[in-house]
Amino acid sequence: MLLGTALLLLPAARSGPGSASPLEALFTATSAVCVTGLAVVDTAGYWSGFGQAVILVLIQVGGFGIMTLASLLGLLVSRRIGVRSRVTAAAETRTPGLGDVRAVLVGVAALSLVVESVTAALLTARFALGYGEPLPRALWLGVFHAVSAFNNAGFALYSDSLVGFVTDPWICLPVAAAVIVGALGFPVLLELRRELRRPRAWSLHTQVTVVGTAVLVVSGTAFMLVTEWSNPGTLGPLGVPGKLLAGFFQGVMPRTAGFNSVDVAAMNTGTWLGTDVLMFIGGGSAGTAGGIKITTFAVLLFAIVSEVRGDDDTTALGRRRLPVGAQRQALSVALLGVAAVALPAVVFALTTPFTLDQILYEVVSAFATVGLSTGITAQLSAPHQLALVVLMFVGRTGTITLASALALRSRKRLYRLPEERTVIG
């Protein structure tokens, strides 16, 4: 983030005269590294080609994982990874064993390259053949939006994001597909590559992530279509095929990608609130998505269902028993996430002229590293923008990661206190 800020402060990074302000550079670098997409300046018009290239590199580094990238580079240079680096890389990529890290790092890099290359090729062809862009410009547009989509960053080289392509499936569908793939998480993608044709062999994590993603994409699309179908500022003027495409696109984007093909500021307030929920849940673990993650939400849902049934154990999908430690971790992540959103929302509501629904949308978008905006980010004061910088960083590193870092080490008690219940509910 600091290196990106320094590069964006260079006069060459800005398309106009002079250089960017320190806050503009810091906010943009943070948003790129944290793969968020919120912006205080117009990415397409404010930054030069060099500045946009810096943003692209920051997105790739942030999406792939700084430690994962560093470990991979160390592997390529020295042909081996030390125990400490392997432990750190295992934590970053969520691999169960040290012996798997080398293969996983190379697999993650290859997977990222393949998805981004395919998406870039499709977008480049469309920009060149469908919109008459010169090949170099079409290639740059294709690569930038492909990397931004797969890494769930949401940065676009158009001032209105992708509103100009709202009815173009050759632009919207590749971007949406890259977003969905990136949001699944690297462990799921690597397992699907090996066991795609044998769903029964999938791990519980993969099953929960895939099923949860499908449910949220379908329900998000249906929600957008129902709430915005007749809205003259969004889906209203479109034909039925255009509405279905735009509804699907906007149903996918809250998975932590900040692209939009309709004007978010013109949406109904009820749509904003529903989008807040989708953004807060986010995507898959150990990938480019943000939020509290699908698996966290699913574990809490399984716990509620088991409690309602009166079961002694919490089970998932009728095939596995969930450990108590996983349930405590899910509860901790969810509640810390609520606190991370609630506190700045209250402060913003007391110190800004914007409505609570606008504030909540912006705060959740920053914490969940989504990047969707009602348009108020650039209008916030410097302290409020700095608060969003902190919130994006917290959302990217993860609430449970920060809590674990503060705790420094785990400890085991050699005794148990007497048990006593409180009244619940």
PyMOL commands that set and color helices and strands:
alter all, ss='L'
color gray80, all
select helices_A, chain A and resi 2-8+11-13+22-33+43-46+49-64+66-78+83-93+98-131+135-150+163-165+169-184+186-195+199-201+204-228+240-255+264-266+269-281+294-309+324-351+356-367+377-379+382-397+399-407
alter helices_A, ss='H'
color red, helices_A
select strands_A, chain A and resi 315-316+320-321
alter strands_A, ss='S'
color yellow, strands_A
deselect
rebuild
show_as cartoon
